Amino acid sequence: MKTMKMMMGMGVALIAPMMMSCSNDDETANNEAGKEIRVEAVINNGTRTVCNDDVTTAFVDGDEIGVMVYTGADAAEAAACTNTWINATCTYVVGTTAAAATWVPGKQMLWKNSTDYHFFEAVYPKNLKDYNSDQNTLRLTGEEKNDDLLMAVSSTAMQSTGANPVLLTFNHLMGKLRVNLKFRDQWQDQYQDGVPPVAKVETRSSEMVYFDPVARTVKPALSVAGTSSSGSSPTTSIIYPALRTMNEANVTPAGFALSYTLVLAPDKLGEVVVSIPKDAASSDLLTFTIDPATVDPAKAVIEAGKTTVLNLTIGRDAIVLDNSTIVPWQDGNTISGDAFGD
């Protein structure tokens, strides 16, 4: 998936012509099957992957999602997701206008018939559900465009809607951490603008996540199953949460000098470490560490579809957590406290 320009709350029409995997002549005869399925998709809270302003987004040319359609004699059987009718990849193709943009399926997608019920799922990235065959675990890359896992599920199973589109709403399975930095006047004796060159901002979190395709949720994966060197017996490698480097944000909120973000699995929020050179001529780093869980454990969490925001003020010898919010993907609860550098 490519970098996207964001547009808040934008709905994207997917016109997904789909194909019957196999059918006999009798089934085709009584079939609304020959009618293509049209899907209209929106992204809940208007955001998805990497963006220019960190608030809004739009799909870009070449984006791919996976679309699954399940069928049954009644709504409950279809919603059980055991009878797969379609499993297709749809690719976003831009048009001359936003309204002209379409999703082009890798294979034609059609209603099975006019009597069966159809239940829809869609995922981003396109192969998210494939991880079910590999202990349901995947490794995060640190790039928002790859790690912002999304899933859309139809609200109910339905029979053929004819020309009317099926509405799917994508929801974020992951959460996001944003760390906003400002600096005390103490830094102005070394830096004219009072802003030191931050070497890195890190947070302690698992880079492995577990996707539960039944519950449709994601959580940190602390272990990964493997095979012994002889190939005979299974082994387990424990993956403890490590410090992961955050990305400098495209846009810094007013009142702050720098801002960093990272997409994380829903979990307790780990410590945040800010590293800054001791002075302009030094490669030695001052590290400032704060653990939000020691300040207010109830609010020190990452939640699916929400951004946890930490506003930090850094002096020469201390870092202060001014306040913290938890909000829908672009905007949440207050924590305050301090921590010290070394």
FENSUL-V859997 format. One record per residue. N is the residue number from 1. RES is the residue in one small letter. SS is DSSP state (helix for helix, strand for strand, loop for the rest). OMEGA is omega in degrees with one decimal (none if undefined). Layout:
BEGIN
n:N res:RES ss:SS omega:OMEGA
n:N res:RES ss:SS omega:OMEGA
END
This chain:
BEGIN
n:1 res:m ss:loop omega:-174.4
n:2 res:k ss:loop omega:178.4
n:3 res:t ss:loop omega:-175.6
n:4 res:m ss:loop omega:167.4
n:5 res:k ss:loop omega:-173.0
n:6 res:m ss:loop omega:176.6
n:7 res:m ss:loop omega:-168.2
n:8 res:m ss:loop omega:172.6
n:9 res:g ss:loop omega:-174.1
n:10 res:m ss:loop omega:173.8
n:11 res:g ss:strand omega:-179.0
n:12 res:v ss:strand omega:-179.9
n:13 res:a ss:strand omega:174.5
n:14 res:l ss:strand omega:174.5
n:15 res:i ss:strand omega:-168.3
n:16 res:a ss:loop omega:174.5
n:17 res:p ss:loop omega:-175.5
n:18 res:m ss:strand omega:-172.4
n:19 res:m ss:loop omega:171.9
n:20 res:m ss:loop omega:-179.9
n:21 res:s ss:loop omega:179.2
n:22 res:c ss:loop omega:173.0
n:23 res:s ss:loop omega:176.9
n:24 res:n ss:loop omega:-174.5
n:25 res:d ss:helix omega:-178.6
n:26 res:d ss:helix omega:-178.0
n:27 res:e ss:helix omega:-177.9
n:28 res:t ss:helix omega:-176.4
n:29 res:a ss:helix omega:-176.6
n:30 res:n ss:loop omega:-165.6
n:31 res:n ss:loop omega:157.4
n:32 res:e ss:loop omega:-178.9
n:33 res:a ss:loop omega:-174.1
n:34 res:g ss:loop omega:-179.0
n:35 res:k ss:loop omega:-176.9
n:36 res:e ss:strand omega:177.3
n:37 res:i ss:loop omega:175.0
n:38 res:r ss:strand omega:-177.6
n:39 res:v ss:strand omega:173.6
n:40 res:e ss:strand omega:-175.1
n:41 res:a ss:strand omega:172.9
n:42 res:v ss:strand omega:179.9
n:43 res:i ss:strand omega:-177.8
n:44 res:n ss:helix omega:-176.6
n:45 res:n ss:helix omega:169.9
n:46 res:g ss:helix omega:-177.7
n:47 res:t ss:loop omega:175.6
n:48 res:r ss:loop omega:-168.9
n:49 res:t ss:loop omega:-177.9
n:50 res:v ss:loop omega:-172.9
n:51 res:c ss:loop omega:-178.3
n:52 res:n ss:loop omega:-176.5
n:53 res:d ss:loop omega:176.8
n:54 res:d ss:loop omega:-179.0
n:55 res:v ss:loop omega:-173.2
n:56 res:t ss:loop omega:-177.3
n:57 res:t ss:loop omega:171.9
n:58 res:a ss:loop omega:174.8
n:59 res:f ss:loop omega:177.0
n:60 res:v ss:loop omega:-179.2
n:61 res:d ss:loop omega:177.5
n:62 res:g ss:loop omega:176.0
n:63 res:d ss:loop omega:-178.5
n:64 res:e ss:strand omega:173.8
n:65 res:i ss:strand omega:174.1
n:66 res:g ss:strand omega:-180.0
n:67 res:v ss:strand omega:177.5
n:68 res:m ss:strand omega:176.3
n:69 res:v ss:strand omega:179.5
n:70 res:y ss:strand omega:-177.2
n:71 res:t ss:strand omega:176.6
n:72 res:g ss:strand omega:-180.0
n:73 res:a ss:loop omega:175.6
n:74 res:d ss:loop omega:-174.6
n:75 res:a ss:helix omega:-177.9
n:76 res:a ss:helix omega:179.7
n:77 res:e ss:helix omega:179.1
n:78 res:a ss:helix omega:-177.1
n:79 res:a ss:helix omega:175.7
n:80 res:a ss:loop omega:174.7
n:81 res:c ss:loop omega:177.8
n:82 res:t ss:loop omega:-179.1
n:83 res:n ss:loop omega:-176.5
n:84 res:t ss:strand omega:177.4
n:85 res:w ss:strand omega:-177.8
n:86 res:i ss:strand omega:169.2
n:87 res:n ss:strand omega:-170.9
n:88 res:a ss:strand omega:172.7
n:89 res:t ss:strand omega:177.0
n:90 res:c ss:strand omega:-177.6
n:91 res:t ss:strand omega:-178.5
n:92 res:y ss:strand omega:179.1
n:93 res:v ss:strand omega:-177.7
n:94 res:v ss:loop omega:176.0
n:95 res:g ss:loop omega:178.0
n:96 res:t ss:loop omega:174.0
n:97 res:t ss:loop omega:178.8
n:98 res:a ss:helix omega:-178.4
n:99 res:a ss:helix omega:-177.3
n:100 res:a ss:helix omega:-179.7
n:101 res:a ss:loop omega:-177.5
n:102 res:t ss:strand omega:170.5
n:103 res:w ss:strand omega:-177.1
n:104 res:v ss:strand omega:-178.2
n:105 res:p ss:strand omega:175.5
n:106 res:g ss:loop omega:173.1
n:107 res:k ss:loop omega:-176.0
n:108 res:q ss:loop omega:-179.1
n:109 res:m ss:strand omega:-178.2
n:110 res:l ss:strand omega:170.0
n:111 res:w ss:loop omega:-179.7
n:112 res:k ss:loop omega:175.3
n:113 res:n ss:loop omega:-175.2
n:114 res:s ss:loop omega:-175.8
n:115 res:t ss:loop omega:179.8
n:116 res:d ss:loop omega:173.8
n:117 res:y ss:strand omega:-178.2
n:118 res:h ss:strand omega:179.2
n:119 res:f ss:strand omega:-170.0
n:120 res:f ss:strand omega:168.0
n:121 res:e ss:strand omega:172.7
n:122 res:a ss:strand omega:-176.5
n:123 res:v ss:strand omega:168.9
n:124 res:y ss:strand omega:1.8
n:125 res:p ss:loop omega:-170.9
n:126 res:k ss:loop omega:-175.0
n:127 res:n ss:loop omega:-176.3
n:128 res:l ss:helix omega:-177.4
n:129 res:k ss:helix omega:177.8
n:130 res:d ss:helix omega:-178.9
n:131 res:y ss:helix omega:176.2
n:132 res:n ss:helix omega:-178.3
n:133 res:s ss:helix omega:-178.7
n:134 res:d ss:loop omega:-179.8
n:135 res:q ss:loop omega:177.8
n:136 res:n ss:loop omega:-177.5
n:137 res:t ss:strand omega:173.8
n:138 res:l ss:strand omega:-177.0
n:139 res:r ss:strand omega:177.7
n:140 res:l ss:loop omega:-176.4
n:141 res:t ss:loop omega:-174.3
n:142 res:g ss:loop omega:178.3
n:143 res:e ss:loop omega:-175.9
n:144 res:e ss:helix omega:-177.0
n:145 res:k ss:helix omega:178.8
n:146 res:n ss:helix omega:-170.1
n:147 res:d ss:helix omega:178.9
n:148 res:d ss:loop omega:-175.8
n:149 res:l ss:loop omega:-175.5
n:150 res:l ss:strand omega:174.6
n:151 res:m ss:strand omega:175.8
n:152 res:a ss:strand omega:-179.6
n:153 res:v ss:strand omega:178.5
n:154 res:s ss:loop omega:-175.0
n:155 res:s ss:loop omega:178.3
n:156 res:t ss:loop omega:173.6
n:157 res:a ss:loop omega:-175.4
n:158 res:m ss:strand omega:170.8
n:159 res:q ss:loop omega:-175.8
n:160 res:s ss:loop omega:178.9
n:161 res:t ss:loop omega:-178.8
n:162 res:g ss:loop omega:-177.1
n:163 res:a ss:loop omega:-178.0
n:164 res:n ss:loop omega:-177.3
n:165 res:p ss:loop omega:172.9
n:166 res:v ss:strand omega:-178.3
n:167 res:l ss:strand omega:175.3
n:168 res:l ss:strand omega:177.9
n:169 res:t ss:strand omega:178.2
n:170 res:f ss:strand omega:173.9
n:171 res:n ss:strand omega:177.0
n:172 res:h ss:strand omega:172.5
n:173 res:l ss:loop omega:-178.1
n:174 res:m ss:loop omega:172.0
n:175 res:g ss:strand omega:-178.8
n:176 res:k ss:strand omega:172.7
n:177 res:l ss:strand omega:172.9
n:178 res:r ss:strand omega:176.6
n:179 res:v ss:strand omega:177.7
n:180 res:n ss:strand omega:-176.2
n:181 res:l ss:strand omega:164.9
n:182 res:k ss:strand omega:-169.0
n:183 res:f ss:strand omega:178.1
n:184 res:r ss:loop omega:-177.7
n:185 res:d ss:helix omega:-179.3
n:186 res:q ss:helix omega:-176.8
n:187 res:w ss:helix omega:-174.6
n:188 res:q ss:helix omega:177.2
n:189 res:d ss:helix omega:178.6
n:190 res:q ss:loop omega:-175.9
n:191 res:y ss:loop omega:-172.4
n:192 res:q ss:loop omega:-179.6
n:193 res:d ss:loop omega:178.3
n:194 res:g ss:loop omega:-178.3
n:195 res:v ss:loop omega:178.6
n:196 res:p ss:loop omega:177.9
n:197 res:p ss:loop omega:-179.4
n:198 res:v ss:strand omega:179.8
n:199 res:a ss:strand omega:179.2
n:200 res:k ss:strand omega:171.6
n:201 res:v ss:strand omega:-176.0
n:202 res:e ss:strand omega:172.8
n:203 res:t ss:strand omega:-177.5
n:204 res:r ss:strand omega:-179.0
n:205 res:s ss:strand omega:-179.4
n:206 res:s ss:loop omega:175.6
n:207 res:e ss:loop omega:174.8
n:208 res:m ss:strand omega:178.0
n:209 res:v ss:strand omega:-179.5
n:210 res:y ss:strand omega:177.6
n:211 res:f ss:strand omega:177.8
n:212 res:d ss:strand omega:-175.4
n:213 res:p ss:loop omega:178.5
n:214 res:v ss:loop omega:178.1
n:215 res:a ss:loop omega:-177.6
n:216 res:r ss:loop omega:178.4
n:217 res:t ss:strand omega:177.1
n:218 res:v ss:strand omega:173.7
n:219 res:k ss:strand omega:178.8
n:220 res:p ss:strand omega:175.5
n:221 res:a ss:loop omega:-177.1
n:222 res:l ss:loop omega:176.4
n:223 res:s ss:strand omega:179.9
n:224 res:v ss:strand omega:179.4
n:225 res:a ss:strand omega:179.1
n:226 res:g ss:strand omega:-179.0
n:227 res:t ss:strand omega:-179.7
n:228 res:s ss:loop omega:-178.1
n:229 res:s ss:loop omega:178.6
n:230 res:s ss:loop omega:179.9
n:231 res:g ss:loop omega:-173.6
n:232 res:s ss:loop omega:-174.9
n:233 res:s ss:loop omega:-178.9
n:234 res:p ss:strand omega:175.1
n:235 res:t ss:strand omega:177.7
n:236 res:t ss:strand omega:174.9
n:237 res:s ss:strand omega:179.8
n:238 res:i ss:strand omega:177.9
n:239 res:i ss:loop omega:179.0
n:240 res:y ss:loop omega:178.7
n:241 res:p ss:loop omega:-179.5
n:242 res:a ss:strand omega:173.6
n:243 res:l ss:strand omega:179.8
n:244 res:r ss:strand omega:-176.9
n:245 res:t ss:strand omega:178.3
n:246 res:m ss:loop omega:-178.1
n:247 res:n ss:strand omega:175.5
n:248 res:e ss:strand omega:-174.8
n:249 res:a ss:loop omega:177.4
n:250 res:n ss:loop omega:-177.7
n:251 res:v ss:loop omega:177.1
n:252 res:t ss:loop omega:179.7
n:253 res:p ss:loop omega:179.1
n:254 res:a ss:loop omega:178.2
n:255 res:g ss:loop omega:179.7
n:256 res:f ss:loop omega:-178.7
n:257 res:a ss:loop omega:-176.9
n:258 res:l ss:strand omega:179.4
n:259 res:s ss:strand omega:-177.6
n:260 res:y ss:strand omega:-179.6
n:261 res:t ss:strand omega:173.7
n:262 res:l ss:strand omega:175.5
n:263 res:v ss:strand omega:-175.6
n:264 res:l ss:strand omega:172.9
n:265 res:a ss:loop omega:176.2
n:266 res:p ss:loop omega:-175.0
n:267 res:d ss:strand omega:169.7
n:268 res:k ss:strand omega:179.6
n:269 res:l ss:loop omega:179.2
n:270 res:g ss:loop omega:-179.2
n:271 res:e ss:loop omega:177.5
n:272 res:v ss:strand omega:-177.4
n:273 res:v ss:strand omega:177.2
n:274 res:v ss:strand omega:-178.8
n:275 res:s ss:strand omega:-175.8
n:276 res:i ss:strand omega:176.0
n:277 res:p ss:strand omega:-179.5
n:278 res:k ss:loop omega:175.3
n:279 res:d ss:loop omega:-173.0
n:280 res:a ss:loop omega:-176.1
n:281 res:a ss:loop omega:-172.7
n:282 res:s ss:loop omega:172.9
n:283 res:s ss:loop omega:176.2
n:284 res:d ss:loop omega:-174.1
n:285 res:l ss:strand omega:164.7
n:286 res:l ss:strand omega:177.7
n:287 res:t ss:strand omega:179.9
n:288 res:f ss:strand omega:-174.1
n:289 res:t ss:strand omega:174.1
n:290 res:i ss:strand omega:178.4
n:291 res:d ss:loop omega:-177.0
n:292 res:p ss:helix omega:-178.0
n:293 res:a ss:helix omega:178.2
n:294 res:t ss:helix omega:-179.7
n:295 res:v ss:helix omega:180.0
n:296 res:d ss:loop omega:-174.5
n:297 res:p ss:loop omega:-176.6
n:298 res:a ss:loop omega:-177.0
n:299 res:k ss:loop omega:-178.0
n:300 res:a ss:loop omega:-176.5
n:301 res:v ss:strand omega:169.5
n:302 res:i ss:strand omega:-178.4
n:303 res:e ss:loop omega:179.6
n:304 res:a ss:loop omega:176.3
n:305 res:g ss:loop omega:-178.7
n:306 res:k ss:strand omega:174.9
n:307 res:t ss:strand omega:170.9
n:308 res:t ss:strand omega:-174.7
n:309 res:v ss:strand omega:174.2
n:310 res:l ss:strand omega:177.0
n:311 res:n ss:strand omega:-173.0
n:312 res:l ss:strand omega:172.9
n:313 res:t ss:strand omega:-173.9
n:314 res:i ss:strand omega:170.9
n:315 res:g ss:loop omega:-179.6
n:316 res:r ss:loop omega:-175.8
n:317 res:d ss:loop omega:-178.6
n:318 res:a ss:strand omega:175.0
n:319 res:i ss:strand omega:-177.6
n:320 res:v ss:strand omega:175.1
n:321 res:l ss:strand omega:-176.8
n:322 res:d ss:strand omega:173.8
n:323 res:n ss:strand omega:-178.0
n:324 res:s ss:strand omega:177.1
n:325 res:t ss:strand omega:173.0
n:326 res:i ss:strand omega:-170.0
n:327 res:v ss:strand omega:172.0
n:328 res:p ss:strand omega:-166.3
n:329 res:w ss:loop omega:179.4
n:330 res:q ss:loop omega:172.5
n:331 res:d ss:loop omega:none
n:332 res:g ss:loop omega:112.3
n:333 res:n ss:loop omega:-170.4
n:334 res:t ss:loop omega:173.8
n:335 res:i ss:loop omega:173.1
n:336 res:s ss:loop omega:-178.4
n:337 res:g ss:strand omega:177.0
n:338 res:d ss:strand omega:173.6
n:339 res:a ss:strand omega:-172.2
n:340 res:f ss:strand omega:176.8
n:341 res:g ss:strand omega:177.3
n:342 res:d ss:loop omega:none
END
